[in-house]
Structures are given as C-alpha cells and as structure tokens.
Amino acid sequence: MEFMRVAIQGDAGSFHHLAANQYFGENIDIVACESFADVFACLADGGCDNAVVAIENSWYGILPEVTDLLKEHPFPVIGELDLPIHQDLITLSGTKLSDIKVVMSHPVALEQCSKYLSDTLPNAELREYHDTAAAVEYIKDHGDSSIAAIAGNWAAEIHDLPVLAEKIENDLNNTTKFQILGLN
C-alpha cells in the first residue's frame, strides 16, 4: 500500500509531524526536511504529495521565512490547522537542572521559552538547532548530560528520554497555525 508523502520541516516527533498526523491521519509517509526552503523544494520537484508549514505562532508572530517562500512558490493552500504548542525541557536520564550547560532547540522554541530559560537556566548557552525533535535526537545520540533540548513531549517519547520540566513556554495558550499545501 502506498501512503501519501507529506513534507515537513523537522524530524519525527516535531510539531510539524504532529500537525501532519492530525490533518491527514497516521497513514502517511513523512518526508523530513531540514529547512522550510527544503519543504518547498520537495513539493516543487514532486518529492512529496503535500506539505505542512507553520505560518504563525500566537506568541512569536508570523514566520517571515515561510511568508516569503509562499510568495515565491504559490502552492494552493488546501487546509489549515491550529495546534496547541507546549514546550518541555528534555534531558538524559538522571540529569539535574544544575548539570545543564547548553540548551538546544529551534530558534522559535528558544524564544517561546525565554522567560523560563532566563529565570531557571540563566547561565546556560542557548544553541539554535534546525528542529526541536532533532535536538532531542542529538542529545540522545551524544549522551552528554550537560546538554538539554526544548521540544514537545512526543519527541521525548519517541526517543525514550525523560522530561525534566513540562510546559516551559512563556504563554501556556501558545498555538501555531499550520497551512497544508498541495500541488499546483
């Protein structure tokens, strides 16, 4: 059985993955892309059937990169989805807050959690990464308890890592609007 191929920015367990599953159901093949530009290129060259892109976050605002790409590649918008976004601090087992020297995540997620980070981990280096879920995979692969990731709890579940702190976003009513793109 052939499944619909859906391009997303990010990896398994990302908010884009969650949005794709909520919109299309779980019987899809996810085409994980590192950047939004890669998502649009995948749709343009026929590497996928549809794409899911975040266009606006209630706390962060409009994502200008995506807005620019939508102007450059006017794919039809076939649907929209608002998804509650809750960010968690994810670590290796046994890690304590005092162990954390670096926090990795997508730049938007770091910004969404700025108050928690400045209040709780003021001396931690904030390291931008291309995806929230990929940051979780990174800490699992590297096994360094001084590094934590910010992502949704689904990424923690997929990578079998504990959540050290839940719902650390600045706004507990945080949502992201995703657009579902089709082919011309």
C-alpha positions in Angstrom: 0.0 0.0 0.0 1.4 3.4 -1.0 1.0 6.2 1.5 0.7 9.9 0.8 4.1 11.6 1.1 4.0 14.8 3.2 6.9 17.1 3.6 7.5 18.8 6.9 10.2 21.0 8.4 11.7 18.8 11.1 12.1 15.2 12.2 9.8 12.6 13.7 8.2 13.9 16.8 8.3 17.6 15.7 5.3 19.8 15.9 5.1 19.7 12.1 4.9 15.9 12.3 2.1 16.2 14.8 0.2 18.7 12.6 0.6 16.4 9.6 -0.7 13.4 11.5 -3.7 15.4 12.9 -4.6 16.7 9.4 -4.0 13.6 7.3 -4.1 10.8 9.8 -1.2 8.5 10.7 -1.1 6.5 7.4 1.3 8.9 5.7 5.0 8.9 4.8 6.7 11.8 6.4 9.4 13.5 4.3 11.6 15.2 6.9 13.3 18.4 5.7 15.9 20.4 7.5 14.6 23.8 6.4 11.4 25.4 5.1 13.2 26.0 1.8 13.7 22.3 1.6 10.0 21.6 2.2 9.0 23.9 -0.7 11.7 22.4 -3.0 10.4 18.9 -2.2 6.9 19.9 -3.2 8.1 21.7 -6.3 10.1 18.8 -7.6 7.5 16.2 -6.8 9.3 14.6 -3.9 6.1 14.7 -1.9 2.3 15.0 -2.5 1.6 17.7 0.1 3.4 19.8 2.7 2.8 21.2 6.1 4.3 24.5 7.1 4.0 26.7 10.2 3.0 30.2 9.2 2.3 31.9 12.6 2.8 31.4 16.3 0.5 33.2 18.7 3.4 34.2 20.9 6.3 34.6 18.4 4.3 36.0 15.5 4.4 35.4 11.7 7.3 33.3 10.4 8.7 35.7 7.7 10.7 32.9 6.0 7.6 30.9 5.3 5.7 34.0 4.2 8.4 34.8 1.7 8.5 31.2 0.4 4.7 31.2 -0.1 5.0 34.3 -2.2 7.8 32.8 -4.2 6.0 29.4 -4.6 2.3 30.0 -4.7 1.2 26.4 -4.0 -2.5 26.1 -3.2 -3.5 26.1 0.5 -5.8 23.1 0.9 -6.2 23.4 4.6 -5.3 25.0 7.9 -4.7 23.7 11.4 -4.2 25.5 14.8 -2.1 23.3 17.1 -1.5 24.0 20.8 2.3 24.1 21.4 3.7 23.1 24.7 7.4 23.0 25.1 9.3 20.7 27.5 12.9 20.6 28.8 14.1 17.1 27.8 17.3 15.6 29.1 19.2 12.3 29.5 18.0 10.1 32.4 19.5 11.3 35.7 20.2 14.9 34.6 19.5 17.6 37.1 19.0 21.3 36.3 22.4 22.1 37.8 24.0 19.7 35.2 22.7 21.7 32.2 25.2 24.0 30.5 23.7 24.1 27.0 20.0 24.2 25.8 19.4 23.3 22.2 16.3 23.8 20.1 14.8 25.6 17.1 15.2 29.4 17.4 11.4 29.9 17.7 11.2 27.4 20.5 14.1 29.0 22.4 12.3 32.4 22.0 8.9 30.8 23.2 10.7 29.7 26.4 12.8 32.8 27.0 11.3 33.6 30.4 11.9 30.0 31.8 15.4 30.0 30.4 16.4 33.3 31.9 14.8 32.5 35.2 15.9 28.9 35.6 19.0 28.5 33.5 20.4 32.0 33.2 24.0 30.8 32.6 23.2 28.1 30.0 24.3 28.6 26.4 21.4 28.7 24.1 22.2 26.9 20.9 20.0 27.1 17.9 19.2 23.9 16.0 17.2 23.3 12.9 14.4 21.4 14.7 13.0 20.7 18.2 12.7 16.9 17.7 16.2 16.8 16.1 17.6 18.5 19.1 16.2 15.7 21.3 17.8 13.1 19.0 21.1 15.0 19.2 21.3 14.8 23.0 20.3 11.1 22.9 23.0 10.3 20.3 25.7 12.3 22.1 25.0 11.2 25.6 26.1 14.4 27.2 24.1 15.2 30.3 25.2 18.9 30.2 23.0 19.4 27.1 19.2 19.6 27.2 16.7 20.1 24.4 13.4 22.0 24.2 10.7 20.1 22.3 7.3 18.7 22.7 6.7 15.6 24.8 6.1 13.4 21.7 9.8 13.9 20.8 10.8 12.7 24.3 8.5 9.7 23.9 9.9 8.8 20.5 13.5 9.0 21.8 12.7 7.4 25.2 14.1 10.4 27.1 12.6 12.0 30.3 11.0 15.4 30.5 12.8 17.4 33.3 10.3 20.3 33.1 6.9 20.4 31.4 5.2 23.3 29.7 8.0 25.8 30.0 6.7 28.1 27.2 6.1 31.8 28.1 2.4 31.6 27.2 0.5 28.4 28.2 -2.1 29.3 25.5 0.6 29.2 22.8 -0.6 27.9 19.4 0.8 27.6 16.0 -1.1 27.9 12.7 -0.1 25.5 10.1 -1.0 25.6 6.4 -1.4 22.5 4.4 -0.1 22.9 0.8 -1.0 20.9 -2.2 0.4 20.7 -5.7 -0.5 23.1 -8.5 
